[in-house]
Amino acid sequence: MRHKVDGRLFGRTANQRKALLRGLVTALFDNQRIETTVAKAKEAKRIAEKMVTFGIKGDLHSKRQVLAYVTDRKAASKLFTEIAPRFSGRNGGYLRLVQTRDRLRDSAPMAILEFIDYEKIKQAKGKAGKEEKTEKKEKA
């Protein structure tokens, strides 16, 4: 029986599982959105939300806690400078999990894990990209 045993094992050893989740969380902070299986997304969401809460605190201890988990310093600095300030007024619920499809080769249920304001960020980047292209055309 698995009463009160928390977390998914993914059929991996502890160090493999930790490396998998660290990579998923780091990729999420880098790209703002990732697609993975539902089970992996749910576990990564638990960890990533804790990291965003550390980012909102922003003190030295929080930075050390995040750097001990996130594998890329650029992703960690992006968390503290870009991601955390967007959610400073929220008490949790920073991420959205959208179930999408079943993977073809093994029929695993897939999901997209993204920040709740991802669409706004995507639109803002799209508009900025279009403005840069028009400026380049005008200069030429």
N, CA, C and O atoms as a GROMACS GRO file, in nm:
protein
  560
    1MET      N    1   0.083  -0.120   0.000
    1MET     CA    2   0.000   0.000   0.000
    1MET      C    3   0.087   0.125   0.000
    1MET      O    4   0.196   0.127   0.057
    2ARG      N    5   0.036   0.229  -0.065
    2ARG     CA    6   0.111   0.353  -0.074
    2ARG      C    7   0.040   0.466   0.001
    2ARG      O    8   0.036   0.578  -0.048
    3HIS      N    9  -0.014   0.438   0.114
    3HIS     CA   10  -0.085   0.541   0.188
    3HIS      C   11   0.012   0.652   0.230
    3HIS      O   12   0.119   0.625   0.284
    4LYS      N   13  -0.028   0.775   0.206
    4LYS     CA   14   0.047   0.894   0.245
    4LYS      C   15   0.188   0.898   0.188
    4LYS      O   16   0.277   0.960   0.248
    5VAL      N   17   0.211   0.835   0.074
    5VAL     CA   18   0.340   0.842   0.007
    5VAL      C   19   0.324   0.942  -0.107
    5VAL      O   20   0.243   0.923  -0.197
    6ASP      N   21   0.401   1.050  -0.101
    6ASP     CA   22   0.382   1.163  -0.190
    6ASP      C   23   0.475   1.155  -0.311
    6ASP      O   24   0.589   1.111  -0.299
    7GLY      N   25   0.428   1.196  -0.426
    7GLY     CA   26   0.509   1.209  -0.545
    7GLY      C   27   0.506   1.086  -0.635
    7GLY      O   28   0.474   0.976  -0.591
    8ARG      N   29   0.541   1.108  -0.761
    8ARG     CA   30   0.543   1.001  -0.860
    8ARG      C   31   0.687   0.953  -0.878
    8ARG      O   32   0.781   1.030  -0.862
    9LEU      N   33   0.702   0.826  -0.910
    9LEU     CA   34   0.836   0.768  -0.921
    9LEU      C   35   0.886   0.758  -1.065
    9LEU      O   36   1.006   0.754  -1.087
   10PHE      N   37   0.796   0.754  -1.162
   10PHE     CA   38   0.830   0.748  -1.305
   10PHE      C   39   0.916   0.628  -1.342
   10PHE      O   40   0.977   0.628  -1.449
   11GLY      N   41   0.923   0.526  -1.260
   11GLY     CA   42   1.003   0.407  -1.290
   11GLY      C   43   1.150   0.437  -1.301
   11GLY      O   44   1.220   0.373  -1.379
   12ARG      N   45   1.198   0.532  -1.224
   12ARG     CA   46   1.338   0.575  -1.230
   12ARG      C   47   1.399   0.574  -1.090
   12ARG      O   48   1.328   0.571  -0.989
   13THR      N   49   1.530   0.577  -1.086
   13THR     CA   50   1.597   0.589  -0.957
   13THR      C   51   1.585   0.733  -0.909
   13THR      O   52   1.546   0.822  -0.986
   14ALA      N   53   1.618   0.757  -0.784
   14ALA     CA   54   1.598   0.889  -0.725
   14ALA      C   55   1.678   0.996  -0.796
   14ALA      O   56   1.627   1.106  -0.821
   15ASN      N   57   1.804   0.967  -0.830
   15ASN     CA   58   1.885   1.069  -0.896
   15ASN      C   59   1.839   1.095  -1.039
   15ASN      O   60   1.846   1.209  -1.086
   16GLN      N   61   1.791   0.992  -1.109
   16GLN     CA   62   1.738   1.013  -1.243
   16GLN      C   63   1.611   1.097  -1.239
   16GLN      O   64   1.590   1.184  -1.323
   17ARG      N   65   1.527   1.070  -1.141
   17ARG     CA   66   1.401   1.144  -1.125
   17ARG      C   67   1.429   1.290  -1.093
   17ARG      O   68   1.364   1.380  -1.148
   18LYS      N   69   1.524   1.313  -1.005
   18LYS     CA   70   1.560   1.451  -0.969
   18LYS      C   71   1.615   1.526  -1.091
   18LYS      O   72   1.581   1.642  -1.113
   19ALA      N   73   1.699   1.460  -1.169
   19ALA     CA   74   1.757   1.523  -1.288
   19ALA      C   75   1.648   1.554  -1.390
   19ALA      O   76   1.651   1.660  -1.453
   20LEU      N   77   1.552   1.463  -1.407
   20LEU     CA   78   1.441   1.485  -1.499
   20LEU      C   79   1.361   1.609  -1.460
   20LEU      O   80   1.333   1.694  -1.544
   21LEU      N   81   1.325   1.618  -1.333
   21LEU     CA   82   1.242   1.729  -1.288
   21LEU      C   83   1.319   1.861  -1.289
   21LEU      O   84   1.263   1.966  -1.319
   22ARG      N   85   1.448   1.855  -1.257
   22ARG     CA   86   1.530   1.977  -1.264
   22ARG      C   87   1.536   2.029  -1.407
   22ARG      O   88   1.527   2.149  -1.431
   23GLY      N   89   1.551   1.938  -1.503
   23GLY     CA   90   1.555   1.977  -1.643
   23GLY      C   91   1.423   2.035  -1.690
   23GLY      O   92   1.421   2.133  -1.765
   24LEU      N   93   1.312   1.976  -1.648
   24LEU     CA   94   1.181   2.028  -1.687
   24LEU      C   95   1.157   2.168  -1.631
   24LEU      O   96   1.108   2.256  -1.702
   25VAL      N   97   1.190   2.188  -1.504
   25VAL     CA   98   1.168   2.319  -1.441
   25VAL      C   99   1.258   2.425  -1.505
   25VAL      O  100   1.214   2.538  -1.529
   26THR      N  101   1.382   2.389  -1.532
   26THR     CA  102   1.474   2.483  -1.597
   26THR      C  103   1.424   2.520  -1.736
   26THR      O  104   1.429   2.637  -1.774
   27ALA      N  105   1.376   2.422  -1.812
   27ALA     CA  106   1.323   2.449  -1.946
   27ALA      C  107   1.198   2.536  -1.938
   27ALA      O  108   1.175   2.621  -2.024
   28LEU      N  109   1.118   2.515  -1.836
   28LEU     CA  110   0.997   2.596  -1.819
   28LEU      C  111   1.034   2.742  -1.794
   28LEU      O  112   0.972   2.831  -1.852
   29PHE      N  113   1.133   2.767  -1.710
   29PHE     CA  114   1.174   2.905  -1.683
   29PHE      C  115   1.239   2.967  -1.806
   29PHE      O  116   1.225   3.087  -1.829
   30ASP      N  117   1.309   2.888  -1.885
   30ASP     CA  118   1.373   2.939  -2.006
   30ASP      C  119   1.270   2.975  -2.113
   30ASP      O  120   1.278   3.082  -2.173
   31ASN      N  121   1.174   2.885  -2.138
   31ASN     CA  122   1.084   2.899  -2.252
   31ASN      C  123   0.944   2.946  -2.216
   31ASN      O  124   0.865   2.975  -2.306
   32GLN      N  125   0.911   2.956  -2.088
   32GLN     CA  126   0.779   2.998  -2.040
   32GLN      C  127   0.670   2.895  -2.067
   32GLN      O  128   0.558   2.910  -2.018
   33ARG      N  129   0.700   2.791  -2.144
   33ARG     CA  130   0.598   2.693  -2.183
   33ARG      C  131   0.669   2.565  -2.228
   33ARG      O  132   0.765   2.571  -2.305
   34ILE      N  133   0.622   2.448  -2.181
   34ILE     CA  134   0.679   2.321  -2.223
   34ILE      C  135   0.566   2.221  -2.248
   34ILE      O  136   0.458   2.233  -2.191
   35GLU      N  137   0.594   2.123  -2.333
   35GLU     CA  138   0.500   2.014  -2.354
   35GLU      C  139   0.564   1.885  -2.308
   35GLU      O  140   0.676   1.853  -2.349
   36THR      N  141   0.495   1.812  -2.224
   36THR     CA  142   0.544   1.686  -2.170
   36THR      C  143   0.424   1.599  -2.133
   36THR      O  144   0.310   1.636  -2.160
   37THR      N  145   0.449   1.484  -2.073
   37THR     CA  146   0.337   1.400  -2.033
   37THR      C  147   0.264   1.463  -1.914
   37THR      O  148   0.319   1.547  -1.844
   38VAL      N  149   0.141   1.422  -1.893
   38VAL     CA  150   0.059   1.480  -1.787
   38VAL      C  151   0.122   1.457  -1.650
   38VAL      O  152   0.128   1.549  -1.569
   39ALA      N  153   0.169   1.335  -1.625
   39ALA     CA  154   0.226   1.304  -1.494
   39ALA      C  155   0.351   1.388  -1.467
   39ALA      O  156   0.368   1.441  -1.357
   40LYS      N  157   0.439   1.399  -1.566
   40LYS     CA  158   0.560   1.480  -1.549
   40LYS      C  159   0.525   1.626  -1.531
   40LYS      O  160   0.588   1.696  -1.451
   41ALA      N  161   0.426   1.674  -1.604
   41ALA     CA  162   0.385   1.813  -1.593
   41ALA      C  163   0.330   1.844  -1.454
   41ALA      O  164   0.357   1.951  -1.400
   42LYS      N  165   0.253   1.751  -1.397
   42LYS     CA  166   0.197   1.774  -1.264
   42LYS      C  167   0.307   1.782  -1.159
   42LYS      O  168   0.301   1.865  -1.069
   43GLU      N  169   0.407   1.696  -1.169
   43GLU     CA  170   0.517   1.700  -1.074
   43GLU      C  171   0.602   1.826  -1.093
   43GLU      O  172   0.643   1.889  -0.995
   44ALA      N  173   0.629   1.862  -1.218
   44ALA     CA  174   0.708   1.982  -1.245
   44ALA      C  175   0.634   2.107  -1.198
   44ALA      O  176   0.697   2.202  -1.153
   45LYS      N  177   0.503   2.106  -1.209
   45LYS     CA  178   0.423   2.221  -1.166
   45LYS      C  179   0.438   2.243  -1.016
   45LYS      O  180   0.449   2.357  -0.971
   46ARG      N  181   0.437   2.134  -0.938
   46ARG     CA  182   0.452   2.146  -0.793
   46ARG      C  183   0.582   2.216  -0.758
   46ARG      O  184   0.585   2.305  -0.672
   47ILE      N  185   0.690   2.176  -0.824
   47ILE     CA  186   0.821   2.231  -0.792
   47ILE      C  187   0.835   2.373  -0.844
   47ILE      O  188   0.886   2.460  -0.774
   48ALA      N  189   0.789   2.398  -0.967
   48ALA     CA  190   0.804   2.529  -1.029
   48ALA      C  191   0.727   2.636  -0.952
   48ALA      O  192   0.774   2.749  -0.940
   49GLU      N  193   0.610   2.602  -0.900
   49GLU     CA  194   0.534   2.700  -0.824
   49GLU      C  195   0.609   2.738  -0.696
   49GLU      O  196   0.605   2.855  -0.656
   50LYS      N  197   0.675   2.643  -0.633
   50LYS     CA  198   0.757   2.675  -0.516
   50LYS      C  199   0.872   2.768  -0.554
   50LYS      O  200   0.905   2.860  -0.480
   51MET      N  201   0.932   2.742  -0.671
   51MET     CA  202   1.044   2.825  -0.716
   51MET      C  203   0.999   2.969  -0.745
   51MET      O  204   1.070   3.064  -0.716
   52VAL      N  205   0.879   2.983  -0.804
   52VAL     CA  206   0.827   3.117  -0.831
   52VAL      C  207   0.800   3.190  -0.700
   52VAL      O  208   0.823   3.310  -0.690
   53THR      N  209   0.751   3.119  -0.600
   53THR     CA  210   0.730   3.180  -0.469
   53THR      C  211   0.862   3.227  -0.411
   53THR      O  212   0.868   3.335  -0.352
   54PHE      N  213   0.968   3.147  -0.425
   54PHE     CA  214   1.101   3.193  -0.383
   54PHE      C  215   1.141   3.317  -0.461
   54PHE      O  216   1.200   3.410  -0.405
   55GLY      N  217   1.109   3.319  -0.591
   55GLY     CA  218   1.143   3.434  -0.674
   55GLY      C  219   1.073   3.560  -0.629
   55GLY      O  220   1.129   3.670  -0.637
   56ILE      N  221   0.951   3.547  -0.583
   56ILE     CA  222   0.876   3.664  -0.535
   56ILE      C  223   0.938   3.718  -0.407
   56ILE      O  224   0.946   3.839  -0.388
   57LYS      N  225   0.983   3.628  -0.319
   57LYS     CA  226   1.051   3.673  -0.196
   57LYS      C  227   1.177   3.750  -0.232
   57LYS      O  228   1.197   3.862  -0.185
   58GLY      N  229   1.262   3.690  -0.316
   58GLY     CA  230   1.378   3.760  -0.371
   58GLY      C  231   1.494   3.783  -0.277
   58GLY      O  232   1.588   3.852  -0.315
   59ASP      N  233   1.493   3.729  -0.156
   59ASP     CA  234   1.606   3.751  -0.067
   59ASP      C  235   1.719   3.653  -0.099
   59ASP      O  236   1.705   3.568  -0.187
   60LEU      N  237   1.829   3.667  -0.028
   60LEU     CA  238   1.947   3.587  -0.057
   60LEU      C  239   1.921   3.438  -0.038
   60LEU      O  240   1.965   3.356  -0.118
   61HIS      N  241   1.851   3.403   0.068
   61HIS     CA  242   1.821   3.263   0.094
   61HIS      C  243   1.738   3.203  -0.020
   61HIS      O  244   1.763   3.090  -0.062
   62SER      N  245   1.641   3.279  -0.070
   62SER     CA  246   1.557   3.232  -0.180
   62SER      C  247   1.641   3.210  -0.306
   62SER      O  248   1.622   3.111  -0.377
   63LYS      N  249   1.733   3.301  -0.334
   63LYS     CA  250   1.818   3.286  -0.451
   63LYS      C  251   1.905   3.161  -0.441
   63LYS      O  252   1.925   3.091  -0.540
   64ARG      N  253   1.955   3.134  -0.322
   64ARG     CA  254   2.037   3.015  -0.304
   64ARG      C  255   1.954   2.888  -0.317
   64ARG      O  256   2.001   2.789  -0.372
   65GLN      N  257   1.831   2.890  -0.267
   65GLN     CA  258   1.743   2.775  -0.279
   65GLN      C  259   1.712   2.745  -0.426
   65GLN      O  260   1.713   2.629  -0.468
   66VAL      N  261   1.686   2.849  -0.504
   66VAL     CA  262   1.656   2.830  -0.646
   66VAL      C  263   1.779   2.783  -0.722
   66VAL      O  264   1.771   2.691  -0.804
   67LEU      N  265   1.894   2.844  -0.694
   67LEU     CA  266   2.016   2.804  -0.765
   67LEU      C  267   2.059   2.662  -0.729
   67LEU      O  268   2.130   2.598  -0.807
   68ALA      N  269   2.017   2.612  -0.614
   68ALA     CA  270   2.048   2.475  -0.578
   68ALA      C  271   1.964   2.377  -0.659
   68ALA      O  272   2.000   2.259  -0.669
   69TYR      N  273   1.855   2.423  -0.716
   69TYR     CA  274   1.767   2.332  -0.790
   69TYR      C  275   1.774   2.354  -0.941
   69TYR      O  276   1.784   2.257  -1.016
   70VAL      N  277   1.770   2.478  -0.986
   70VAL     CA  278   1.770   2.509  -1.129
   70VAL      C  279   1.910   2.491  -1.184
   70VAL      O  280   2.007   2.535  -1.122
   71THR      N  281   1.922   2.425  -1.298
   71THR     CA  282   2.054   2.389  -1.351
   71THR      C  283   2.122   2.500  -1.429
   71THR      O  284   2.243   2.492  -1.453
   72ASP      N  285   2.050   2.602  -1.468
   72ASP     CA  286   2.107   2.708  -1.552
   72ASP      C  287   2.095   2.843  -1.481
   72ASP      O  288   1.986   2.882  -1.440
   73ARG      N  289   2.207   2.912  -1.467
   73ARG     CA  290   2.205   3.041  -1.397
   73ARG      C  291   2.121   3.145  -1.473
   73ARG      O  292   2.057   3.230  -1.411
   74LYS      N  293   2.122   3.138  -1.606
   74LYS     CA  294   2.043   3.234  -1.685
   74LYS      C  295   1.894   3.214  -1.658
   74LYS      O  296   1.819   3.312  -1.648
   75ALA      N  297   1.851   3.089  -1.648
   75ALA     CA  298   1.711   3.061  -1.618
   75ALA      C  299   1.674   3.110  -1.479
   75ALA      O  300   1.565   3.162  -1.458
   76ALA      N  301   1.766   3.095  -1.384
   76ALA     CA  302   1.740   3.141  -1.247
   76ALA      C  303   1.732   3.293  -1.242
   76ALA      O  304   1.645   3.348  -1.174
   77SER      N  305   1.821   3.361  -1.314
   77SER     CA  306   1.815   3.507  -1.314
   77SER      C  307   1.690   3.557  -1.386
   77SER      O  308   1.634   3.659  -1.349
   78LYS      N  309   1.648   3.484  -1.489
   78LYS     CA  310   1.524   3.519  -1.559
   78LYS      C  311   1.404   3.505  -1.465
   78LYS      O  312   1.311   3.584  -1.470
   79LEU      N  313   1.408   3.402  -1.379
   79LEU     CA  314   1.302   3.384  -1.280
   79LEU      C  315   1.292   3.505  -1.189
   79LEU      O  316   1.182   3.554  -1.163
   80PHE      N  317   1.405   3.554  -1.140
   80PHE     CA  318   1.404   3.665  -1.044
   80PHE      C  319   1.378   3.800  -1.110
   80PHE      O  320   1.318   3.888  -1.047
   81THR      N  321   1.421   3.819  -1.236
   81THR     CA  322   1.408   3.950  -1.298
   81THR      C  323   1.281   3.967  -1.381
   81THR      O  324   1.223   4.076  -1.382
   82GLU      N  325   1.236   3.860  -1.450
   82GLU     CA  326   1.121   3.872  -1.539
   82GLU      C  327   0.995   3.803  -1.487
   82GLU      O  328   0.887   3.863  -1.486
   83ILE      N  329   1.009   3.678  -1.444
   83ILE     CA  330   0.891   3.598  -1.412
   83ILE      C  331   0.828   3.637  -1.279
   83ILE      O  332   0.709   3.664  -1.272
   84ALA      N  333   0.909   3.640  -1.173
   84ALA     CA  334   0.856   3.665  -1.039
   84ALA      C  335   0.788   3.802  -1.025
   84ALA      O  336   0.683   3.810  -0.961
   85PRO      N  337   0.842   3.910  -1.083
   85PRO     CA  338   0.771   4.039  -1.069
   85PRO      C  339   0.631   4.040  -1.131
   85PRO      O  340   0.545   4.116  -1.088
   86ARG      N  341   0.607   3.956  -1.231
   86ARG     CA  342   0.474   3.950  -1.292
   86ARG      C  343   0.371   3.894  -1.196
   86ARG      O  344   0.252   3.925  -1.208
   87PHE      N  345   0.414   3.813  -1.100
   87PHE     CA  346   0.321   3.746  -1.010
   87PHE      C  347   0.331   3.797  -0.867
   87PHE      O  348   0.289   3.728  -0.774
   88SER      N  349   0.386   3.915  -0.848
   88SER     CA  350   0.409   3.964  -0.712
   88SER      C  351   0.279   3.983  -0.634
   88SER      O  352   0.282   3.980  -0.511
   89GLY      N  353   0.167   4.003  -0.700
   89GLY     CA  354   0.041   4.022  -0.631
   89GLY      C  355  -0.039   3.895  -0.610
   89GLY      O  356  -0.150   3.900  -0.556
   90ARG      N  357   0.014   3.780  -0.653
   90ARG     CA  358  -0.060   3.653  -0.644
   90ARG      C  359  -0.008   3.568  -0.530
   90ARG      O  360   0.108   3.576  -0.492
   91ASN      N  361  -0.097   3.486  -0.476
   91ASN     CA  362  -0.060   3.395  -0.368
   91ASN      C  363  -0.052   3.251  -0.416
   91ASN      O  364  -0.080   3.160  -0.338
   92GLY      N  365  -0.017   3.228  -0.537
   92GLY     CA  366  -0.007   3.093  -0.591
   92GLY      C  367  -0.085   3.082  -0.720
   92GLY      O  368  -0.147   3.179  -0.764
   93GLY      N  369  -0.082   2.964  -0.781
   93GLY     CA  370  -0.154   2.944  -0.906
   93GLY      C  371  -0.089   3.017  -1.022
   93GLY      O  372  -0.156   3.083  -1.100
   94TYR      N  373   0.043   3.004  -1.033
   94TYR     CA  374   0.116   3.075  -1.137
   94TYR      C  375   0.117   2.999  -1.269
   94TYR      O  376   0.143   3.058  -1.374
   95LEU      N  377   0.089   2.870  -1.265
   95LEU     CA  378   0.102   2.785  -1.383
   95LEU      C  379  -0.031   2.724  -1.424
   95LEU      O  380  -0.121   2.705  -1.341
   96ARG      N  381  -0.042   2.696  -1.552
   96ARG     CA  382  -0.161   2.634  -1.609
   96ARG      C  383  -0.119   2.503  -1.675
   96ARG      O  384  -0.014   2.496  -1.740
   97LEU      N  385  -0.201   2.400  -1.657
   97LEU     CA  386  -0.176   2.269  -1.717
   97LEU      C  387  -0.290   2.240  -1.814
   97LEU      O  388  -0.404   2.226  -1.772
   98VAL      N  389  -0.259   2.232  -1.943
   98VAL     CA  390  -0.359   2.209  -2.045
   98VAL      C  391  -0.332   2.074  -2.110
   98VAL      O  392  -0.228   2.055  -2.173
   99GLN      N  393  -0.425   1.980  -2.094
   99GLN     CA  394  -0.408   1.849  -2.156
   99GLN      C  395  -0.440   1.860  -2.304
   99GLN      O  396  -0.542   1.916  -2.342
  100THR      N  397  -0.349   1.806  -2.388
  100THR     CA  398  -0.361   1.832  -2.531
  100THR      C  399  -0.398   1.708  -2.614
  100THR      O  400  -0.501   1.709  -2.682
  101ARG      N  401  -0.318   1.604  -2.610
  101ARG     CA  402  -0.335   1.494  -2.705
  101ARG      C  403  -0.276   1.368  -2.645
  101ARG      O  404  -0.223   1.370  -2.534
  102ASP      N  405  -0.286   1.258  -2.718
  102ASP     CA  406  -0.215   1.136  -2.684
  102ASP      C  407  -0.098   1.121  -2.780
  102ASP      O  408  -0.115   1.134  -2.902
  103ARG      N  409   0.019   1.094  -2.726
  103ARG     CA  410   0.137   1.079  -2.810
  103ARG      C  411   0.120   0.959  -2.902
  103ARG      O  412   0.066   0.857  -2.860
  104LEU      N  413   0.166   0.970  -3.026
  104LEU     CA  414   0.143   0.865  -3.125
  104LEU      C  415   0.209   0.733  -3.091
  104LEU      O  416   0.145   0.628  -3.099
  105ARG      N  417   0.335   0.735  -3.054
  105ARG     CA  418   0.408   0.609  -3.044
  105ARG      C  419   0.366   0.525  -2.925
  105ARG      O  420   0.370   0.402  -2.934
  106ASP      N  421   0.327   0.587  -2.812
  106ASP     CA  422   0.292   0.507  -2.694
  106ASP      C  423   0.160   0.548  -2.630
  106ASP      O  424   0.125   0.499  -2.523
  107SER      N  425   0.086   0.636  -2.694
  107SER     CA  426  -0.045   0.682  -2.647
  107SER      C  427  -0.040   0.743  -2.507
  107SER      O  428  -0.138   0.736  -2.433
  108ALA      N  429   0.072   0.802  -2.472
  108ALA     CA  430   0.084   0.870  -2.343
  108ALA      C  431   0.008   1.002  -2.350
  108ALA      O  432   0.021   1.075  -2.448
  109PRO      N  433  -0.072   1.034  -2.248
  109PRO     CA  434  -0.143   1.163  -2.249
  109PRO      C  435  -0.044   1.278  -2.232
  109PRO      O  436   0.037   1.278  -2.138
  110MET      N  437  -0.051   1.374  -2.322
  110MET     CA  438   0.041   1.487  -2.321
  110MET      C  439  -0.029   1.611  -2.267
  110MET      O  440  -0.151   1.621  -2.270
  111ALA      N  441   0.052   1.705  -2.218
  111ALA     CA  442  -0.002   1.829  -2.164
  111ALA      C  443   0.097   1.942  -2.187
  111ALA      O  444   0.217   1.920  -2.202
  112ILE      N  445   0.045   2.064  -2.190
  112ILE     CA  446   0.128   2.183  -2.199
  112ILE      C  447   0.126   2.249  -2.062
  112ILE      O  448   0.020   2.273  -2.005
  113LEU      N  449   0.244   2.278  -2.011
  113LEU     CA  450   0.260   2.348  -1.884
  113LEU      C  451   0.311   2.487  -1.916
  113LEU      O  452   0.418   2.503  -1.975
  114GLU      N  453   0.234   2.589  -1.879
  114GLU     CA  454   0.271   2.726  -1.913
  114GLU      C  455   0.231   2.820  -1.801
  114GLU      O  456   0.146   2.787  -1.718
  115PHE      N  457   0.292   2.938  -1.799
  115PHE     CA  458   0.253   3.040  -1.703
  115PHE      C  459   0.118   3.097  -1.743
  115PHE      O  460   0.084   3.101  -1.862
  116ILE      N  461   0.040   3.142  -1.645
  116ILE     CA  462  -0.098   3.181  -1.674
  116ILE      C  463  -0.106   3.305  -1.763
  116ILE      O  464  -0.208   3.325  -1.829
  117ASP      N  465  -0.002   3.387  -1.765
  117ASP     CA  466  -0.004   3.506  -1.851
  117ASP      C  467   0.078   3.485  -1.977
  117ASP      O  468   0.126   3.581  -2.037
  118TYR      N  469   0.096   3.361  -2.019
  118TYR     CA  470   0.179   3.331  -2.136
  118TYR      C  471   0.124   3.395  -2.263
  118TYR      O  472   0.202   3.446  -2.344
  119GLU      N  473  -0.007   3.395  -2.281
  119GLU     CA  474  -0.066   3.452  -2.403
  119GLU      C  475  -0.036   3.601  -2.415
  119GLU      O  476  -0.007   3.650  -2.524
  120LYS      N  477  -0.044   3.673  -2.304
  120LYS     CA  478  -0.013   3.816  -2.305
  120LYS      C  479   0.132   3.840  -2.343
  120LYS      O  480   0.162   3.930  -2.422
  121ILE      N  481   0.221   3.761  -2.287
  121ILE     CA  482   0.364   3.774  -2.316
  121ILE      C  483   0.392   3.742  -2.463
  121ILE      O  484   0.470   3.810  -2.529
  122LYS      N  485   0.326   3.637  -2.512
  122LYS     CA  486   0.345   3.596  -2.651
  122LYS      C  487   0.298   3.706  -2.747
  122LYS      O  488   0.366   3.735  -2.846
  123GLN      N  489   0.184   3.767  -2.718
  123GLN     CA  490   0.132   3.874  -2.803
  123GLN      C  491   0.223   3.996  -2.798
  123GLN      O  492   0.248   4.060  -2.901
  124ALA      N  493   0.273   4.029  -2.680
  124ALA     CA  494   0.362   4.145  -2.667
  124ALA      C  495   0.491   4.123  -2.746
  124ALA      O  496   0.539   4.215  -2.811
  125LYS      N  497   0.546   4.002  -2.741
  125LYS     CA  498   0.667   3.972  -2.817
  125LYS      C  499   0.639   3.975  -2.966
  125LYS      O  500   0.723   4.020  -3.044
  126GLY      N  501   0.522   3.927  -3.007
  126GLY     CA  502   0.485   3.929  -3.148
  126GLY      C  503   0.475   4.070  -3.203
  126GLY      O  504   0.521   4.098  -3.314
  127LYS      N  505   0.415   4.158  -3.125
  127LYS     CA  506   0.404   4.298  -3.168
  127LYS      C  507   0.540   4.364  -3.173
  127LYS      O  508   0.568   4.440  -3.266
  128ALA      N  509   0.626   4.338  -3.077
  128ALA     CA  510   0.760   4.395  -3.076
  128ALA      C  511   0.840   4.346  -3.195
  128ALA      O  512   0.915   4.422  -3.256
  129GLY      N  513   0.825   4.218  -3.229
  129GLY     CA  514   0.896   4.162  -3.344
  129GLY      C  515   0.851   4.225  -3.475
  129GLY      O  516   0.932   4.252  -3.563
  130LYS      N  517   0.720   4.250  -3.487
  130LYS     CA  518   0.668   4.313  -3.607
  130LYS      C  519   0.718   4.457  -3.620
  130LYS      O  520   0.749   4.502  -3.730
  131GLU      N  521   0.724   4.528  -3.508
  131GLU     CA  522   0.774   4.666  -3.510
  131GLU      C  523   0.920   4.671  -3.552
  131GLU      O  524   0.959   4.759  -3.628
  132GLU      N  525   1.001   4.576  -3.504
  132GLU     CA  526   1.141   4.573  -3.543
  132GLU      C  527   1.156   4.547  -3.692
  132GLU      O  528   1.241   4.607  -3.757
  133LYS      N  529   1.073   4.458  -3.747
  133LYS     CA  530   1.080   4.428  -3.890
  133LYS      C  531   1.044   4.550  -3.973
  133LYS      O  532   1.107   4.576  -4.076
  134THR      N  533   0.943   4.625  -3.931
  134THR     CA  534   0.902   4.744  -4.008
  134THR      C  535   1.011   4.851  -3.998
  134THR      O  536   1.036   4.923  -4.095
  135GLU      N  537   1.076   4.864  -3.882
  135GLU     CA  538   1.184   4.961  -3.869
  135GLU      C  539   1.302   4.926  -3.959
  135GLU      O  540   1.364   5.015  -4.017
  136LYS      N  541   1.334   4.797  -3.970
  136LYS     CA  542   1.443   4.754  -4.057
  136LYS      C  543   1.411   4.783  -4.203
  136LYS      O  544   1.498   4.822  -4.280
  137LYS      N  545   1.284   4.762  -4.241
  137LYS     CA  546   1.244   4.788  -4.380
  137LYS      C  547   1.252   4.938  -4.410
  137LYS      O  548   1.294   4.977  -4.519
  138GLU      N  549   1.214   5.021  -4.314
  138GLU     CA  550   1.216   5.165  -4.335
  138GLU      C  551   1.360   5.216  -4.350
  138GLU      O  552   1.386   5.307  -4.429
  139LYS      N  553   1.453   5.157  -4.274
  139LYS     CA  554   1.593   5.199  -4.282
  139LYS      C  555   1.656   5.158  -4.414
  139LYS      O  556   1.745   5.227  -4.463
  140ALA      N  557   1.613   5.047  -4.471
  140ALA     CA  558   1.673   4.996  -4.594
  140ALA      C  559   1.627   5.067  -4.715
  140ALA      O  560   1.670   5.034  -4.826
   0.00000   0.00000   0.00000
